Amino acid sequence: MSIEIRVPALGESVTEGTVATWLKGSGETVASDEVLCELETDKVTVEIRSPASGRLGEIVAGEGSSVEVNALLATIDDADTAVVQPGNDPVPSAKPAADRDVENAPSARKLMAEHDLARDAVKGTGRDGRIMKEDVNAVLAAPAPDAARATPHPPETSTRPPAAAGETAREERVPMTRLRQTIARRLKDAQNTAAMLTTYNEVDMGTVMDIRSEYKELFERKHGVKMGFMSFFTKACCHALREVPEVNAEIDGTDIIYRNFVHMGVAVGTPNGLVVPVVRDADSLGFADIEKRIAELGARARDGKLTMAELQGGTFTLSNGGVYGSLMSSPILNPPQSGILGMHKIQQRPMVVSGDIVARPMMYLALSYDHRIVDGKGAVTFLVRVKEALEDPRRLLMDL
């Protein structure tokens, strides 16, 4: 019996992907649920697993091929019909997880093979010590005494001017991943489409820091998660979005779509690029639930485990450049959203308080917004409400 392996549904608005790696070759024996290949899409990496035990037949879409949803990838020949007959409960022939070695990410195995890296040379940060692609990239990016590695597959054509003699050997050319291509395209589209402006303010983080210092141990004991700044900013933004709903809206043709909910996007930097997982219905969550969800999404993002559903539907975004030391920046919109708040480094600065000059922990805030839908008054009002809520969190309790 032969079974076709086709490209599964990849998520809303995603119609194609690229075959990144084949872990099995034609003619090799495969087990049910074993990873056969890895697809890269605009947003996530998808593992294609075997639906049955058997032998991998012809590989129709080789590595580097662009494939659309439902396109034929390969076939499983001599398939074990017991796992696909109606009425039978499939029993995977692969060993239980407890009895086999941890299966590293396919993309990681490919990179390790390309650069002759031993398994022991890379520390896995995935579940059960699984080596992820970013773990291999971290090792490759570490300083090394040997010459820079050259890419094994340089592009055939280039618009770049010829390099000076001897410079090529000191360069590394790496194809952009689909994720990086999508990031580049979407950011440029945001600049080309939206009438984007940024307004700035600063906030005294002293009160929030005092609350964290006083309650962090009790908070962690009760909720099992650390109290961070992101929950305060999420609650403050949800509070401000109720007063200035256009910042939470989007333009659709000649219509404006106003939302009576907040799906908060939280920008997360990963070794493969920036992704923005979404905390759904953040306006109805408490501090602990927000911190738990952000922690979960952040870990899944760094492990490359985010699903398409977790990356879609955001209505407003938080971007914390302060974790990297940024003092001031202008965040770029995440289309089709109309607003994004940039958080920055907390720094002690001299401030005038009740006529005295004192050192206070200050943070610059930056709101980038689409001026096609958000007027200056609304943008400034939103940012002031966020500032007020952070400097006096009691306002959140009293809805002021």
N, C-alpha and C positions, 0 to 999 in steps of 0.2 A: 504494500500500500504506500502511496506517495502523498505527502501533505505539503501544501504551498505555505511558504513563509512570506507574509506581506507586511507592508508598512502600516502600523496601527494608526488610529486617530491620534494626532499630536497635540490637540487642544484648539481652542477657539482662535481663529484667524491665522493658525499655522498650517500651511498646506504642503510644505516640503521640508526635507532635511538632507543632510550629507552623511553618507556612510563613512564613518571615521575609522573603524577598526573591525576586521574579522578575526575572531578568536579561534575559529575552526576553519579547516580547509576542506575542499571537495573530497568526498570519500571517507572522511574521518567519522568515527562513531561518536554520537552525541547522546546525552541523557536528557530525559524530560526535565524541563525548567532550567537547563544549562544555558548560560549566556552564549549566544552565537556571534552577535555583533553589536556595535554601538553606533547609534545615530546622533549626530549633533543637529539641533534645531536652533532657531533664533534665540531661544531662551533657556532651554534645558538640554541635558544629554539623556537619551533614552536607550536603555538596554533591551535588546530583542532576544527573547528566550525561546528555546525550543518547546513546542507544544507536546512533543512525544519523543520517546527514545527511538533511535534508528541510525541511519547513516546520512550525513549531509551530502545532498546531490549537487547539481550545478549551481554555482553562485552567479546569479544574473546581474546583480549590482555590486561591482567591486568597490574597493576603498577609494574614496574621493568622488564617488558618483552622487549626483543630486537625484533624489527620489521623491516622488509625490506620495501623498497618502493613498494607501491600498496598492501601491506598486509592488510587483513581485521582486523579492530579494533573493530567494533560493527555495529549494525543496528539501524535504526530509524523505529519503527513500527507505524502503524496508521498515516502515514505521511500525511500532508496536501498537496494534489496533486496540489493545485493551485500554489505552489511555484516552481514546477518542470515541469509542463506541457509546451511543446513548444508553443511559441507565447504569453505566459503570462508574464507580468512584475512582478517578485517576490516582494511581500510586506512583509517584516519581521514583525512577530507578536510581537516581543519584543518592549518595550516602547522606544521612542526616547531618545537619550542620555541626553537631557536636563531634562527629566522627571524621570530618575532613578538614583540611587546612582552610584557613580563611581565604576566600576568593577576592583577590585585589581587583580594583576597577580596571576594566579593559583598556581604557585610555592610558592608565598608569603602566600597565604591563607593556603596552606598545612603546611608550617613551623609554622605559627601562631597557627594552631590547635595543632600541635605536642608539642609545648612549652607553650600552654595555654596563649598566648599573646592576650590581648584585642586590638580591632581596634584602640582605642584611645592611646594605648601605643606606636604606631609606626607612625612616620611621613613619609608620602609618598612623594617621589621625582619625581615620574613619571608624565605624562601628567594629568592635572586636579587633581593633588594630589593622583594619583593612587599609591598604595603601591607596590613596587617591591621587588623581593627576596633579593636584596642587602640591602634594608632598614631594613628588618627583621634581616638579618645577622648582621647588625650594632648594633641593639639593643641587640642581643644575645651575641655579642662580648664585650659589655660594661661591666666594672667591676661590680660584684654583690657579696653581702655578703654570699649568699648561696653556697653550694658545687657545684662543676663543674657538669654540666649535663652529664648524660651517654647516649650514643646512644641507641635508641629503637630497632635497628635491627643490632646487632653485627654480623660480618661474622662468618660462621660456622667453617672455617678453617683459620689457620694463620701460616706463616713461622717464626713468631717472637718467640724468646725464652720466657719462662714463666716469668711473672713479679714477683717482690718481693711482699711478703705479704703486703697488704694494699695499694699498688700502683695503682691497677686497679681502685679502687674507685675514684682516683684523676685524672683519664685519661678520654679522650673523643675520641671515635672512630667514624669517619664519612666516609662513602663511597665516593670515588673520583667521581666527576661528569664526564660526557663524555668529557666536555671541558678540565678539568684538565688532564684526561687520554691522550687526544690528544696532549696537550701541552707537557706533559712528553715524549710521544713517538716521537713527531716531533723533539724536542730538542735533544734527544738522537740519533735519526737518523741523524741529522745534524752533530753531532760529529763523528758518525761512518762512514759517507759517504764522507763528504767534507774534503779537506786538509786545515783546517781552521787556519789562522794566523791573528794577529792583529798588526797594525802599529799605532803609536801615534803621535800627534802634539799638539800644543796649539795655541789658537787664542786670540788676544786682542779684546774684545767686545766693547771697548770704542766708536768706530764710530757708530756701530749699536745702542748702547744705546743712543747716542746723537741724532741720527735721530728719534728714537722713542720718545724721550723727546720733540723734537721740533715739530713733526707732529702728535702725537698720537690723540690730540683733533680734529684737522682738519680731520684726517683720519677717525675717528669714526663718526663724524658728516656727512661726505659725504657717507661713505660706510656702516654705521650701524653695524660695527664690530670693535673690538679692534685690534690694531696693536701689534702682538706678535713676538717672535723670530722665530717661526716655518716657517713663510713665507720667511724670510731671508735665513734660512738653506735650505729650499726646492729649492729656486731659485739658491742658490750657488751650491747645489748638481746637479741640472739639467744642470747647466753651465759646471761643471766638468765632468759629464757623457758624454757630447758631445765629449770631448777631450779623454776620456778614456772609450770607449764604452764597453769594456769587463766587467767592473764592473756592467753594466746594462744588461749583457747577462746571459744565462744559458746553462748548458750542457744537451744535450738530446742524450743519448747513446754515439755515437762517433761523434756527430755533436755539433756545437756551434750555438745557436740561438741569433743573434744580433738584438736588437730592436731599431727602430727609433722613439721611444716615451718613456715617463717615466710615469709609474703608481706608484706613491709614496705611500708606506705603512707607516703608522704612528702608532707606538705601543702605545696602550692605556691600562692603568691598570684599571681593574674593580674589584668589590668585588668577582666576580666569576673567575677571572684569566685574563691573558694578551690576548688581541685580537689586530689584526692589520688591521683596515679598510684601504681602498685604495682610495687615491685621484687620479682619473683617468686623464691622459693627463696633469699632473701637469706642464710639460714643456711648455704648451701653455697657462697657466693661469697667471693672474697678481697677485700682492700681495693681493689685497682685496678678489679676488675669492678664493685664497688658504686659507686665514684666515677663510672665511665663511665656506668653505667645511670642514676644519679641526674641526671647532667649531661644525658644524652639526653632523659630524661623531662621535666626542667625546661624545656629549650628547646622541646620539642614542646608543653608546656602553655602557654607564653607565646605561641607561634605559633598556638594553637588547633588543633593537629594531633593531639591525643591520640585514640586509638580507644577504643571501649567496653571492649575487652578489657584495655586498659592501666589502666582505672579500677576494675576489679572484682576481687573475691576477696581483698582485703587482710585480714590477720588481726591486725595491730597497727599503730599509726601513730606517726610522729615529727612533731612540729610545732615549728618553730624560730622562735619570736617574737623571738629575740634579734637576728635580722638587721634588725629594724625598731626595735631599741632597747629592747624590753620587758625589764624587770628581774624581774618576777614576774607570773604569770598562772595561771589554772586552765583548762587546755584542756578542751574538751567532747568527749565520745565520738563516734566515727564508727560508727554502728550498722551491723551487729550486733556490732561488736567490743567487747571487754570492757576494753580498756586503751588509753591514749594517753599518750605521754611528751612533756611540754613542755620545750623547751630555751630558755634565756634569754641575755641579754647577759652577756658576760664582763667583770667589773669588778674592778679592784684593790681589795682590802679588807684591813684589818689582821687578821691571824690569829696565834694562838699556836702556834708550831712549836718543839718541844723547849725550852719554857719562855721563848722569846723572841718578841716581837711583830714580825712581818715582814709586808710587803705581798705578797699572793698573788693570782693571777688566779682569781677565784671565779665560779662559775655556779650559780644556783638551778635545781634540777630539780623538776618537778611531775608526778606520776603521777595522772591521773584514771582511776578504775576503777569497774566495775559491782559494787556490794557484794552483789548477788544471787548472784554466782558467785565473787567474789574476797573473801576475808576480809582484815581489816586486817593480820594477820600476813603473809599472802602478799604484799600490796601493799608493805609496808615492806621485806620481805626482797628483793623484786624491785628496789626502788629502791636499797637498800644494795649489792646485787651490781653494779648498773650503776655506782654511785659507785666501788666498789673496782676494777672493771675499767678505768675511765678514769684513776684515780689511779695504778694500777700495771698497765699493759697486758700485762705479762708473765704475769699471771693467765690471759689469754686463750690464750696459748700452752700453758700447763700445765693448762688446764681446771680452774681453781681458783675 
